Amino acid sequence: MTFTFVDLFAGIGGFHAALSAAGGHAVLASEVDSAPAATYTRNWGLAPAGDVTLLAADPQRLVPEHAVLAGGFPCQPFSKSGHQRGMSELRGRMVNEVLRILEVHKPPVVMLENVRNIAGPRQGEVWKAVVSGLRDAGYRVPSVPAVFSPHLLPPDRGGAPQVRERVYIMGTFVGRERAWNETSIEPIVTPRTRVDDWTPDRWDLQRDVLEPEHAIANRDRYLLSREERDWIRVWNDFLHRTRDVKLPGFPLWSSFWGDEAVVDATAPDWKQAFEAKNIAFYKANRRAIVAWLKSNPELRSFPASRQKLEWQAQDAPRDLRSCLLHLRPSGIRAKKLSYAPALVAMAQTPVVGPWGRRMTPREAARLQGFPDWFDFGDQREALTYKQLGNAVNVGAVYFVLREHVLRDRADLEDLPLGHALVDAIANSPVAPLVPKPLHATEGQLVQQVLDPVGG
């Protein structure tokens, strides 16, 4: 048995991948950006409609009946990397368009996704408005956000070695009265959720994500530039000279390593604190640092962000070439080769230290749970990385939806489209085996069983 779903703010189809793996059939997708819409069409055989506001203006005519409404509404207004204008920004009000569709169709389940910051202290009123709007539309939703990351899932449940905490707003249609009376319901997942006793330290990027070096087409295009190799060489020399020093958890800012360095009294408090800590670190390790600075005068010609190091690799060998690196605006960040920080829709593609190269688009897609058959065509790779950074993680979506439906099955089975939804979910595998659609002219879908992280 199958169920129908609507995929709003669809991007390249992370929700589509997860819901189709659970037995769902998309009856409508919507994506306003033509580039991800083209990727969506290429892979799913369904051309997304455009602006959600146009659909919400007449949902009775333009939106088919469906069992699940899914969507990762625009996160930029709530993200820490943006201005955090929330609902004062047009994109932040897109959830209101979702509510208009829900008021008309009342699908059994609504599944929304956004950055964790939407439920943070600066967006408290936004969070209350979203929850209240869903309850007014008849959906029972927790007051506490459901937060989850794919690295908390074992590989045989669709997990992936990426720390990507996202808020999942899950609602079951129970009518407005019950929705407002049953507000104490617990979220289906939390950042402390343990799945099958899995511990994230068991991830291994080389085993679980990375392609064999000999199998990477045009491998040279992912190699670091000479300038980037110089940055790593200089900081590796620092790590070698301070190998007996316990590195601090705060960012290392070499511009404050000098006898004349002082805290900038005009800087924000948080920055003054980092400056003071760096000055103290320099004084405590002056001999080693001075020797390093004298041996590497080119450091001062580096971009300001490359004169900073964030060592987050704990007890890993003191060698950036053994780490996963991010060349961030805030500095060079080093982590263990166990699991990756969240992919973002910016030019911060992770660097695989042992191989001196950036992650390939295929590897980035695996981090997001997309199967290896997923095709980005001949578009610029920068667009591919951006689209993956904006996507939802397939395994996390699949797990959260499955757990939600199984928990609420008693309420869902009483709804017109709910029985098919429960039946499909109950009979779905524990990990998303993403079906590969044929082109529309080639007939019906075929199932292709794939490893959830693309191995």
Secondary structure, DSSP 8 states (H G I E B T S, - for coil): --EEEEEES-TT-HHHHHHHHTTEEEEEEB-S-HHHHHHHHHHHS---BS-HHHHHHSHHHHS---SEEEE----TTT-TTS---GGGSGGGGHHHHHHHHHHHH--SEEEEEEEGGGGSGGGHHHHHHHHHHHHHTTEE--SS-EEE-GGGS-GGGT--SEE--EEEEEEEE--HHHHHH-TT---S--TT--STT--GGG--HHHHT---GGG-TTGGGGB--HHHHHHHHHHHHHHHHTTTS---SS-EEGGG-STT----TTS-HHHHHHHHHHHHHHHHTHHHHHHHHHH-GGGGGS-GGGGEEEEE-TTS-S-GGGSEEEEETTEEEEE-SS-EE---SSS---EEGGGTEE--HHHHHHHTT--TT---TTS-HHHHHHHHHHS--HHHHHHHHHHHHHHTHHHHTTSTTHHHHHHHHHTS-SS----B---GGG-S-B-----TT--
